[in-house]
């Protein structure tokens, strides 16, 4: 059954030594944009069930590129899939026509037959085909010993920079200042010998591009230089808007813990004349709310985060902000199993609903009986594909929220059911529930015969 979450889910995963054996190397090792790249995996061991590929620094679902089931060859794209990635059966990852945006950390997560996971890390750097840079000068006509030369190499790409003077590599003498990134060249009190054509060149391991030359003229004074009085600064004035903004204040509040499914109202209090304008944000994202309060009608995990209110006076341009962190209380996140309906009858369907399941879920599985006996495994959910266990009858269906549906109950379905979950960080939790199945009361002629039999020997009093 398909999942709404992009992660393969298998039970009993134990996190081994991270990056101890698995290594990842790109081929080619210095790809240019547009190349086809394979992230080759080394050091795999044992019989593997599934792979997860992540394009990011952590094992987060938002970084999931794709999941792959070895036995079926099924591949499920994740939120970070760009349409250019494909997983190979040997766990390598192909990326067609790479772009600079594909650069970064890649993580491979594997799952073996013993439900153990291993993690390997690799890094991909995609080099741009560099556009031609441009040299920008503060002036191309300067006076010797008086003016300052400032040249900037303008390029949209992050690359190494080299400077050229009259077609030759420019030796950076002591009197020539170069910025730490090499893009700005400065010379105070320019000299006549520094007149000429200047160029800059940007380069990386796969591409080189040089600018058009810019010609600098240095005028030489024939008479003895004379000293001028420095230009005096005007008094008063200044940027009043900037002064007003400087008085703005930011206040950060505490953490509020709220029970599951309860309501919460956040108020933004600000003294201002005229009344301020209000802007609300949730985790840095603006909300469509211009009031002095914000209502959360039913608290869930999706409402956890940082709420910020910004109050602004449109006349004075003064503004202030306050933030508060809202979280579910500890009791709200405790996992529990609730049968729905609570007392099902044979022939009915029942859902073992799981409340408070972990948000960073990696794998889960259901057992009919204790989880210590593998032959009692009902089913497990890896990467959206239903895998039946030895105890599966064909009437059980699992969902992404860990709940289990058992259809057309019979009396033998009664008993203990066990759920095991494993998070992305390797935390395992076990939860049990006792399912009761009521016997269906007989109807029709058989029920009438049983009723008559029950009244046999009845005597009227007196």
ZALUMDO-852216 format. One record per residue (C-alpha): x, y, z. Coordinates in nm, 3 decimals, padded with zeros to 5 digits. Each point is the difference from the previous one (the first is absolute). Layout:
BEGIN
@xx=X; yy=Y; zz=Z .
...
***
This chain:
BEGIN
@xx=00.000; yy=00.000; zz=00.000 .
@xx=00.138; yy=00.343; zz=-00.093 .
@xx=00.123; yy=00.231; zz=00.273 .
@xx=-00.038; yy=00.374; zz=00.019 .
@xx=00.342; yy=00.024; zz=00.168 .
@xx=00.312; yy=-00.054; zz=-00.204 .
@xx=00.197; yy=-00.250; zz=00.206 .
@xx=00.041; yy=-00.374; zz=-00.007 .
@xx=-00.123; yy=-00.152; zz=00.319 .
@xx=00.134; yy=-00.332; zz=00.134 .
@xx=-00.013; yy=-00.132; zz=00.353 .
@xx=00.277; yy=-00.059; zz=00.251 .
@xx=00.263; yy=00.222; zz=-00.160 .
@xx=00.307; yy=00.044; zz=00.219 .
@xx=00.236; yy=00.286; zz=-00.081 .
@xx=00.356; yy=-00.126; zz=-00.050 .
@xx=00.324; yy=00.198; zz=-00.009 .
@xx=-00.072; yy=00.299; zz=-00.226 .
@xx=00.224; yy=00.015; zz=-00.303 .
@xx=00.230; yy=-00.274; zz=00.137 .
@xx=00.015; yy=-00.203; zz=-00.322 .
@xx=-00.219; yy=00.153; zz=-00.268 .
@xx=00.162; yy=00.266; zz=-00.220 .
@xx=-00.137; yy=00.200; zz=-00.292 .
@xx=00.202; yy=00.148; zz=-00.288 .
@xx=-00.125; yy=00.191; zz=-00.306 .
@xx=00.093; yy=-00.109; zz=-00.353 .
@xx=00.132; yy=00.215; zz=-00.158 .
@xx=00.163; yy=00.148; zz=00.309 .
@xx=-00.012; yy=00.361; zz=-00.130 .
@xx=-00.322; yy=00.023; zz=-00.203 .
@xx=-00.105; yy=00.306; zz=-00.195 .
@xx=-00.359; yy=00.114; zz=-00.026 .
@xx=-00.184; yy=-00.209; zz=-00.257 .
@xx=00.208; yy=-00.314; zz=00.065 .
@xx=-00.153; yy=-00.333; zz=00.100 .
@xx=00.131; yy=-00.098; zz=00.343 .
@xx=-00.013; yy=-00.324; zz=00.197 .
@xx=00.043; yy=-00.004; zz=00.376 .
@xx=00.175; yy=-00.335; zz=00.031 .
@xx=-00.038; yy=-00.190; zz=00.327 .
@xx=00.284; yy=-00.203; zz=00.151 .
@xx=00.005; yy=-00.228; zz=00.302 .
@xx=-00.351; yy=-00.149; zz=-00.004 .
@xx=-00.031; yy=-00.330; zz=00.186 .
@xx=-00.267; yy=-00.260; zz=00.066 .
@xx=-00.333; yy=-00.056; zz=-00.168 .
@xx=-00.181; yy=00.334; zz=-00.021 .
@xx=-00.374; yy=00.066; zz=-00.010 .
@xx=-00.018; yy=00.369; zz=-00.087 .
@xx=00.189; yy=00.327; zz=-00.053 .
@xx=-00.077; yy=00.365; zz=00.079 .
@xx=00.188; yy=00.284; zz=-00.171 .
@xx=00.004; yy=00.347; zz=00.158 .
@xx=00.129; yy=00.325; zz=-00.153 .
@xx=00.075; yy=00.196; zz=00.316 .
@xx=00.202; yy=00.006; zz=00.320 .
@xx=-00.240; yy=-00.212; zz=00.212 .
@xx=-00.239; yy=-00.295; zz=-00.022 .
@xx=-00.302; yy=00.225; zz=-00.039 .
@xx=-00.307; yy=-00.085; zz=-00.208 .
@xx=00.025; yy=00.341; zz=-00.169 .
@xx=00.340; yy=-00.106; zz=-00.143 .
@xx=-00.120; yy=-00.343; zz=-00.122 .
@xx=00.080; yy=-00.048; zz=-00.371 .
@xx=-00.128; yy=-00.355; zz=-00.052 .
@xx=-00.063; yy=-00.335; zz=00.168 .
@xx=00.073; yy=-00.331; zz=-00.170 .
@xx=-00.123; yy=-00.354; zz=00.083 .
@xx=00.256; yy=-00.258; zz=-00.112 .
@xx=-00.237; yy=-00.299; zz=-00.033 .
@xx=-00.251; yy=00.177; zz=-00.225 .
@xx=00.213; yy=00.270; zz=-00.161 .
@xx=-00.262; yy=00.257; zz=00.100 .
@xx=00.128; yy=00.356; zz=00.031 .
@xx=-00.198; yy=00.269; zz=00.184 .
@xx=00.103; yy=00.365; zz=-00.052 .
@xx=00.025; yy=00.226; zz=00.304 .
@xx=-00.048; yy=00.376; zz=00.056 .
@xx=00.359; yy=00.075; zz=-00.114 .
@xx=-00.033; yy=-00.190; zz=-00.330 .
@xx=00.061; yy=00.231; zz=-00.299 .
@xx=-00.101; yy=-00.244; zz=-00.273 .
@xx=00.365; yy=-00.059; zz=-00.091 .
@xx=00.088; yy=-00.267; zz=00.259 .
@xx=-00.032; yy=-00.379; zz=-00.026 .
@xx=00.113; yy=-00.270; zz=00.244 .
@xx=00.191; yy=-00.300; zz=-00.134 .
@xx=-00.046; yy=-00.354; zz=00.139 .
@xx=00.355; yy=00.018; zz=00.139 .
@xx=-00.106; yy=00.307; zz=00.205 .
@xx=00.186; yy=00.255; zz=-00.219 .
@xx=-00.185; yy=00.320; zz=-00.093 .
@xx=-00.008; yy=00.130; zz=-00.359 .
@xx=-00.058; yy=00.372; zz=-00.056 .
@xx=-00.064; yy=00.107; zz=-00.359 .
@xx=00.112; yy=00.346; zz=-00.115 .
@xx=00.123; yy=00.126; zz=00.336 .
@xx=-00.033; yy=00.365; zz=00.096 .
@xx=00.188; yy=00.207; zz=00.259 .
@xx=-00.305; yy=-00.042; zz=00.223 .
@xx=00.078; yy=-00.372; zz=00.027 .
@xx=00.318; yy=00.085; zz=00.193 .
@xx=00.010; yy=-00.097; zz=00.365 .
@xx=-00.003; yy=-00.292; zz=00.241 .
@xx=-00.163; yy=-00.329; zz=-00.097 .
@xx=-00.092; yy=-00.275; zz=00.248 .
@xx=-00.076; yy=-00.365; zz=-00.076 .
@xx=-00.198; yy=-00.194; zz=00.258 .
@xx=-00.026; yy=-00.379; zz=-00.038 .
@xx=-00.216; yy=-00.263; zz=00.170 .
@xx=00.099; yy=-00.368; zz=00.021 .
@xx=-00.186; yy=-00.323; zz=00.077 .
@xx=00.068; yy=00.041; zz=00.371 .
@xx=-00.178; yy=00.340; zz=-00.011 .
@xx=00.327; yy=00.183; zz=00.062 .
@xx=00.087; yy=00.327; zz=-00.169 .
@xx=00.334; yy=00.135; zz=-00.114 .
@xx=00.073; yy=00.351; zz=-00.118 .
@xx=00.265; yy=00.127; zz=-00.240 .
@xx=00.086; yy=00.357; zz=-00.094 .
@xx=00.130; yy=00.156; zz=-00.321 .
@xx=00.041; yy=00.346; zz=-00.148 .
@xx=-00.075; yy=00.120; zz=-00.351 .
@xx=00.140; yy=00.324; zz=-00.144 .
@xx=-00.138; yy=00.102; zz=-00.338 .
@xx=00.208; yy=00.265; zz=-00.172 .
@xx=-00.163; yy=00.269; zz=-00.212 .
@xx=00.091; yy=00.083; zz=-00.356 .
@xx=00.108; yy=00.350; zz=00.083 .
@xx=-00.141; yy=00.308; zz=-00.172 .
@xx=00.231; yy=00.279; zz=-00.107 .
@xx=00.078; yy=00.235; zz=00.291 .
@xx=00.012; yy=00.379; zz=-00.018 .
@xx=00.253; yy=00.241; zz=00.149 .
@xx=-00.163; yy=00.305; zz=00.162 .
@xx=00.220; yy=00.301; zz=00.085 .
@xx=-00.070; yy=00.296; zz=00.225 .
@xx=00.154; yy=00.211; zz=-00.278 .
@xx=00.205; yy=-00.060; zz=-00.313 .
@xx=00.169; yy=00.344; zz=00.013 .
@xx=00.199; yy=00.062; zz=00.320 .
@xx=00.257; yy=00.252; zz=00.121 .
@xx=00.336; yy=-00.135; zz=00.108 .
@xx=00.072; yy=-00.014; zz=00.375 .
@xx=-00.335; yy=00.158; zz=00.080 .
@xx=-00.276; yy=-00.241; zz=-00.105 .
@xx=-00.078; yy=-00.355; zz=00.108 .
@xx=-00.040; yy=-00.281; zz=-00.251 .
@xx=-00.270; yy=-00.252; zz=00.084 .
@xx=-00.082; yy=-00.286; zz=-00.237 .
@xx=-00.266; yy=-00.262; zz=00.064 .
@xx=-00.038; yy=-00.330; zz=-00.184 .
@xx=-00.374; yy=-00.052; zz=-00.042 .
@xx=-00.114; yy=-00.359; zz=-00.056 .
@xx=-00.322; yy=-00.181; zz=00.101 .
@xx=00.188; yy=-00.320; zz=00.075 .
@xx=00.202; yy=-00.091; zz=00.310 .
@xx=00.341; yy=-00.072; zz=-00.152 .
@xx=00.369; yy=00.072; zz=00.042 .
@xx=00.124; yy=00.332; zz=-00.145 .
@xx=00.324; yy=00.097; zz=-00.178 .
@xx=00.099; yy=00.349; zz=-00.118 .
@xx=00.184; yy=00.094; zz=-00.320 .
@xx=00.179; yy=00.322; zz=-00.096 .
@xx=00.073; yy=00.064; zz=-00.368 .
@xx=-00.062; yy=-00.372; zz=-00.070 .
@xx=00.243; yy=-00.128; zz=00.266 .
@xx=-00.074; yy=-00.140; zz=00.343 .
@xx=-00.007; yy=00.293; zz=00.241 .
@xx=00.256; yy=-00.030; zz=00.281 .
@xx=-00.168; yy=00.127; zz=00.314 .
@xx=00.269; yy=00.226; zz=00.147 .
@xx=-00.009; yy=00.131; zz=00.355 .
@xx=-00.150; yy=00.329; zz=-00.112 .
@xx=-00.294; yy=-00.176; zz=-00.172 .
@xx=-00.275; yy=-00.113; zz=00.237 .
@xx=-00.211; yy=-00.305; zz=-00.079 .
@xx=-00.323; yy=-00.093; zz=00.183 .
@xx=-00.016; yy=-00.344; zz=00.171 .
@xx=-00.214; yy=-00.144; zz=-00.280 .
@xx=00.232; yy=00.146; zz=-00.266 .
@xx=-00.279; yy=00.191; zz=-00.172 .
@xx=00.091; yy=00.357; zz=00.097 .
@xx=00.334; yy=00.160; zz=-00.087 .
@xx=00.090; yy=00.327; zz=00.171 .
@xx=00.294; yy=00.243; zz=-00.043 .
@xx=00.020; yy=00.320; zz=00.203 .
@xx=00.195; yy=00.279; zz=-00.172 .
@xx=00.007; yy=-00.161; zz=-00.343 .
@xx=00.329; yy=00.019; zz=-00.200 .
@xx=00.053; yy=00.073; zz=-00.368 .
@xx=00.149; yy=-00.344; zz=-00.063 .
@xx=-00.333; yy=-00.151; zz=00.103 .
@xx=-00.176; yy=00.142; zz=-00.306 .
@xx=-00.100; yy=-00.267; zz=-00.252 .
@xx=-00.248; yy=-00.283; zz=-00.068 .
@xx=-00.141; yy=-00.198; zz=00.292 .
@xx=-00.186; yy=-00.331; zz=-00.018 .
@xx=-00.125; yy=-00.255; zz=00.251 .
@xx=-00.048; yy=-00.370; zz=-00.053 .
@xx=-00.229; yy=-00.236; zz=00.188 .
@xx=00.073; yy=-00.372; zz=00.006 .
@xx=-00.091; yy=-00.332; zz=00.153 .
@xx=00.121; yy=-00.353; zz=-00.079 .
@xx=-00.223; yy=-00.028; zz=-00.310 .
@xx=-00.035; yy=00.353; zz=-00.136 .
@xx=00.199; yy=00.322; zz=-00.057 .
@xx=-00.130; yy=00.339; zz=-00.117 .
@xx=00.181; yy=00.335; zz=-00.036 .
@xx=-00.150; yy=00.347; zz=-00.016 .
@xx=00.040; yy=00.258; zz=-00.273 .
@xx=00.283; yy=00.245; zz=00.080 .
@xx=-00.073; yy=00.331; zz=00.165 .
@xx=00.251; yy=00.275; zz=-00.074 .
@xx=00.126; yy=00.225; zz=00.278 .
@xx=00.150; yy=00.346; zz=-00.063 .
@xx=00.217; yy=00.167; zz=00.265 .
@xx=00.059; yy=00.376; zz=-00.031 .
@xx=00.329; yy=00.131; zz=00.127 .
@xx=00.033; yy=00.347; zz=00.153 .
@xx=00.288; yy=00.196; zz=-00.145 .
@xx=00.022; yy=00.247; zz=00.288 .
@xx=00.060; yy=-00.070; zz=00.364 .
@xx=-00.313; yy=-00.140; zz=00.160 .
@xx=-00.179; yy=00.232; zz=00.240 .
@xx=-00.211; yy=-00.096; zz=00.294 .
@xx=-00.371; yy=00.073; zz=00.016 .
@xx=-00.215; yy=00.055; zz=00.307 .
@xx=-00.212; yy=-00.302; zz=00.073 .
@xx=-00.367; yy=00.025; zz=-00.088 .
@xx=-00.201; yy=00.088; zz=00.314 .
@xx=-00.306; yy=-00.201; zz=00.091 .
@xx=-00.342; yy=00.173; zz=00.030 .
@xx=-00.131; yy=00.031; zz=00.354 .
@xx=-00.334; yy=-00.137; zz=00.116 .
@xx=-00.238; yy=-00.197; zz=-00.220 .
@xx=00.067; yy=-00.371; zz=-00.030 .
@xx=-00.227; yy=-00.290; zz=-00.082 .
@xx=-00.296; yy=00.048; zz=00.232 .
@xx=-00.171; yy=-00.320; zz=-00.118 .
@xx=00.311; yy=-00.194; zz=00.093 .
@xx=00.001; yy=00.164; zz=00.344 .
@xx=-00.361; yy=-00.101; zz=00.053 .
@xx=00.060; yy=-00.359; zz=-00.098 .
@xx=00.294; yy=-00.010; zz=00.238 .
@xx=-00.248; yy=00.042; zz=00.288 .
@xx=-00.197; yy=-00.310; zz=-00.100 .
@xx=-00.007; yy=-00.275; zz=00.259 .
@xx=-00.019; yy=-00.379; zz=-00.016 .
@xx=-00.117; yy=-00.209; zz=00.291 .
@xx=00.007; yy=-00.379; zz=00.015 .
@xx=-00.238; yy=-00.186; zz=00.227 .
@xx=-00.002; yy=-00.345; zz=00.155 .
@xx=-00.127; yy=-00.340; zz=-00.111 .
@xx=-00.370; yy=-00.083; zz=00.034 .
@xx=-00.104; yy=-00.365; zz=00.028 .
@xx=-00.354; yy=-00.079; zz=-00.113 .
@xx=-00.200; yy=-00.322; zz=00.030 .
@xx=-00.100; yy=-00.183; zz=-00.315 .
@xx=-00.327; yy=00.115; zz=-00.165 .
@xx=-00.041; yy=00.302; zz=00.230 .
@xx=-00.040; yy=00.361; zz=-00.114 .
@xx=00.249; yy=00.284; zz=00.045 .
@xx=-00.014; yy=00.376; zz=-00.059 .
@xx=00.319; yy=00.207; zz=-00.034 .
@xx=-00.032; yy=00.375; zz=00.064 .
@xx=00.236; yy=00.269; zz=-00.124 .
@xx=-00.002; yy=00.301; zz=00.237 .
@xx=00.158; yy=00.325; zz=-00.114 .
@xx=-00.038; yy=00.358; zz=00.120 .
@xx=-00.006; yy=00.232; zz=-00.297 .
@xx=-00.178; yy=00.306; zz=-00.131 .
@xx=-00.150; yy=-00.047; zz=-00.249 .
@xx=-00.083; yy=-00.368; zz=00.042 .
@xx=00.277; yy=-00.215; zz=-00.151 .
@xx=-00.024; yy=-00.230; zz=-00.297 .
@xx=00.050; yy=-00.368; zz=00.083 .
@xx=00.176; yy=-00.271; zz=-00.198 .
@xx=00.020; yy=-00.362; zz=00.118 .
@xx=00.252; yy=-00.264; zz=-00.106 .
@xx=00.025; yy=-00.373; zz=00.070 .
@xx=00.352; yy=-00.147; zz=-00.019 .
@xx=00.105; yy=00.303; zz=-00.206 .
@xx=-00.291; yy=-00.031; zz=-00.247 .
@xx=-00.248; yy=00.287; zz=-00.014 .
@xx=-00.361; yy=-00.077; zz=00.094 .
@xx=-00.310; yy=00.167; zz=-00.140 .
@xx=-00.095; yy=00.166; zz=00.326 .
@xx=-00.004; yy=00.374; zz=00.064 .
@xx=-00.158; yy=-00.013; zz=00.345 .
@xx=00.148; yy=00.039; zz=00.346 .
@xx=-00.070; yy=-00.365; zz=00.081 .
@xx=00.041; yy=-00.342; zz=-00.160 .
@xx=-00.226; yy=-00.299; zz=00.067 .
@xx=00.097; yy=-00.368; zz=-00.008 .
@xx=-00.331; yy=-00.185; zz=00.024 .
@xx=00.131; yy=-00.356; zz=00.035 .
@xx=00.364; yy=-00.059; zz=00.097 .
@xx=00.185; yy=-00.270; zz=-00.196 .
@xx=00.362; yy=-00.077; zz=-00.081 .
@xx=-00.033; yy=00.211; zz=-00.317 .
@xx=-00.049; yy=00.310; zz=00.218 .
@xx=00.329; yy=-00.043; zz=00.189 .
@xx=00.259; yy=00.272; zz=-00.066 .
@xx=00.092; yy=00.366; zz=00.052 .
@xx=-00.269; yy=00.267; zz=-00.028 .
@xx=00.112; yy=00.359; zz=-00.052 .
@xx=-00.206; yy=00.318; zz=00.010 .
@xx=00.132; yy=00.324; zz=-00.149 .
@xx=-00.172; yy=00.327; zz=00.093 .
@xx=00.082; yy=00.304; zz=-00.212 .
@xx=-00.100; yy=00.363; zz=00.035 .
@xx=-00.058; yy=00.129; zz=-00.351 .
@xx=00.062; yy=00.363; zz=00.104 .
@xx=00.316; yy=-00.026; zz=00.209 .
@xx=00.134; yy=-00.310; zz=-00.178 .
@xx=00.078; yy=-00.149; zz=00.340 .
@xx=-00.049; yy=-00.375; zz=00.019 .
@xx=00.028; yy=-00.272; zz=00.258 .
@xx=-00.031; yy=-00.376; zz=-00.001 .
@xx=-00.062; yy=-00.279; zz=00.247 .
@xx=00.037; yy=-00.374; zz=-00.046 .
@xx=-00.118; yy=-00.305; zz=00.188 .
@xx=00.060; yy=-00.371; zz=-00.056 .
@xx=-00.310; yy=-00.223; zz=00.009 .
@xx=00.038; yy=-00.374; zz=00.059 .
@xx=-00.223; yy=-00.293; zz=00.083 .
@xx=00.020; yy=-00.103; zz=00.362 .
@xx=00.182; yy=-00.323; zz=00.084 .
@xx=-00.329; yy=-00.177; zz=00.067 .
@xx=-00.121; yy=00.089; zz=-00.347 .
@xx=00.283; yy=-00.177; zz=-00.178 .
@xx=-00.025; yy=-00.324; zz=00.199 .
@xx=-00.087; yy=-00.275; zz=-00.249 .
@xx=-00.315; yy=-00.206; zz=00.059 .
@xx=-00.216; yy=-00.247; zz=-00.194 .
@xx=-00.380; yy=00.042; zz=-00.008 .
@xx=-00.222; yy=-00.263; zz=-00.171 .
@xx=-00.279; yy=00.155; zz=-00.210 .
@xx=-00.266; yy=-00.121; zz=00.068 .
@xx=00.100; yy=-00.072; zz=00.360 .
@xx=-00.195; yy=-00.329; zz=00.020 .
@xx=-00.033; yy=-00.143; zz=-00.351 .
@xx=-00.216; yy=-00.299; zz=-00.088 .
@xx=00.102; yy=-00.292; zz=-00.222 .
@xx=-00.054; yy=00.093; zz=-00.364 .
@xx=00.075; yy=00.367; zz=00.065 .
@xx=00.316; yy=00.195; zz=-00.096 .
@xx=00.216; yy=00.152; zz=00.274 .
@xx=00.280; yy=00.258; zz=-00.023 .
@xx=00.274; yy=-00.005; zz=00.262 .
@xx=00.055; yy=00.377; zz=-00.007 .
@xx=00.341; yy=00.129; zz=00.113 .
@xx=00.008; yy=00.340; zz=00.169 .
@xx=00.324; yy=00.192; zz=00.057 .
@xx=00.217; yy=-00.204; zz=-00.238 .
@xx=00.354; yy=00.145; zz=-00.049 .
@xx=00.032; yy=00.267; zz=-00.269 .
@xx=00.348; yy=-00.120; zz=-00.099 .
@xx=-00.122; yy=-00.357; zz=-00.059 .
@xx=00.234; yy=-00.228; zz=-00.193 .
@xx=-00.167; yy=-00.342; zz=00.021 .
@xx=-00.287; yy=-00.177; zz=00.174 .
@xx=-00.163; yy=-00.343; zz=00.008 .
@xx=-00.295; yy=-00.176; zz=00.162 .
@xx=00.005; yy=-00.341; zz=00.169 .
@xx=-00.289; yy=-00.227; zz=00.094 .
@xx=00.135; yy=-00.081; zz=00.344 .
@xx=00.341; yy=00.089; zz=00.149 .
@xx=00.259; yy=00.164; zz=-00.224 .
@xx=00.265; yy=-00.241; zz=00.127 .
@xx=-00.140; yy=-00.275; zz=-00.222 .
@xx=00.077; yy=00.072; zz=-00.371 .
@xx=-00.260; yy=-00.250; zz=-00.123 .
@xx=-00.268; yy=00.227; zz=00.146 .
@xx=00.093; yy=00.292; zz=-00.230 .
@xx=-00.311; yy=00.130; zz=-00.173 .
@xx=00.146; yy=00.262; zz=-00.233 .
@xx=00.237; yy=00.289; zz=-00.043 .
@xx=00.017; yy=00.309; zz=-00.220 .
@xx=00.324; yy=00.077; zz=-00.188 .
@xx=-00.010; yy=00.289; zz=-00.252 .
@xx=-00.375; yy=-00.020; zz=-00.062 .
@xx=00.001; yy=-00.371; zz=-00.085 .
@xx=-00.195; yy=-00.243; zz=00.217 .
@xx=00.207; yy=-00.301; zz=00.110 .
@xx=-00.199; yy=-00.281; zz=00.155 .
@xx=00.138; yy=-00.202; zz=00.288 .
@xx=-00.057; yy=-00.364; zz=00.099 .
@xx=-00.311; yy=00.090; zz=00.205 .
@xx=-00.165; yy=00.209; zz=-00.275 .
@xx=-00.346; yy=-00.132; zz=-00.096 .
@xx=-00.070; yy=00.234; zz=-00.291 .
@xx=-00.246; yy=00.202; zz=00.208 .
@xx=00.252; yy=00.239; zz=00.158 .
@xx=00.091; yy=00.340; zz=-00.148 .
@xx=00.248; yy=00.254; zz=00.144 .
@xx=00.006; yy=00.378; zz=-00.033 .
@xx=00.271; yy=00.266; zz=00.005 .
@xx=-00.109; yy=00.113; zz=00.348 .
@xx=00.080; yy=-00.351; zz=00.135 .
@xx=-00.368; yy=-00.097; zz=00.037 .
@xx=-00.108; yy=-00.356; zz=-00.092 .
@xx=-00.332; yy=-00.097; zz=-00.161 .
@xx=-00.127; yy=-00.356; zz=00.058 .
@xx=-00.295; yy=-00.087; zz=-00.226 .
@xx=-00.286; yy=-00.244; zz=00.056 .
@xx=00.095; yy=-00.101; zz=00.351 .
@xx=-00.042; yy=-00.352; zz=00.130 .
@xx=00.033; yy=-00.128; zz=00.355 .
@xx=00.356; yy=-00.122; zz=-00.062 .
@xx=00.107; yy=00.364; zz=-00.063 .
@xx=-00.044; yy=00.080; zz=00.368 .
@xx=00.313; yy=00.029; zz=00.209 .
@xx=00.316; yy=00.202; zz=00.037 .
@xx=00.138; yy=00.220; zz=-00.284 .
@xx=00.346; yy=00.158; zz=00.019 .
@xx=00.129; yy=00.307; zz=-00.185 .
@xx=00.373; yy=00.076; zz=-00.028 .
@xx=00.129; yy=00.330; zz=-00.135 .
@xx=00.352; yy=00.121; zz=-00.083 .
@xx=00.089; yy=00.367; zz=-00.055 .
@xx=00.262; yy=00.144; zz=-00.235 .
@xx=00.235; yy=00.026; zz=00.298 .
@xx=-00.039; yy=-00.371; zz=00.084 .
@xx=-00.234; yy=00.038; zz=00.302 .
@xx=-00.225; yy=-00.309; zz=00.036 .
@xx=-00.336; yy=-00.004; zz=00.178 .
@xx=-00.237; yy=-00.293; zz=00.061 .
@xx=-00.372; yy=00.036; zz=00.073 .
@xx=-00.265; yy=-00.270; zz=00.060 .
@xx=-00.379; yy=-00.008; zz=-00.011 .
@xx=-00.249; yy=-00.275; zz=00.086 .
@xx=-00.271; yy=-00.037; zz=-00.264 .
@xx=-00.336; yy=-00.144; zz=00.107 .
@xx=-00.241; yy=-00.139; zz=-00.260 .
@xx=-00.363; yy=-00.051; zz=00.105 .
@xx=-00.188; yy=-00.304; zz=-00.130 .
@xx=-00.281; yy=00.078; zz=-00.240 .
@xx=-00.344; yy=-00.089; zz=00.143 .
@xx=-00.182; yy=-00.259; zz=-00.218 .
@xx=-00.311; yy=00.108; zz=-00.196 .
@xx=-00.269; yy=-00.174; zz=-00.203 .
@xx=-00.148; yy=-00.356; zz=00.054 .
@xx=00.314; yy=-00.115; zz=00.181 .
@xx=-00.037; yy=00.277; zz=00.255 .
@xx=-00.371; yy=-00.083; zz=00.045 .
@xx=00.085; yy=-00.368; zz=00.059 .
@xx=00.257; yy=00.095; zz=00.262 .
@xx=-00.257; yy=00.228; zz=00.166 .
@xx=-00.262; yy=-00.279; zz=00.006 .
@xx=00.256; yy=-00.237; zz=00.143 .
@xx=00.075; yy=00.253; zz=00.269 .
@xx=-00.372; yy=00.010; zz=00.104 .
@xx=-00.040; yy=-00.378; zz=00.016 .
@xx=-00.133; yy=-00.113; zz=00.341 .
@xx=-00.150; yy=00.339; zz=00.086 .
@xx=-00.294; yy=-00.025; zz=00.239 .
@xx=-00.261; yy=00.256; zz=00.080 .
@xx=-00.002; yy=00.104; zz=00.369 .
@xx=-00.287; yy=-00.124; zz=00.217 .
***
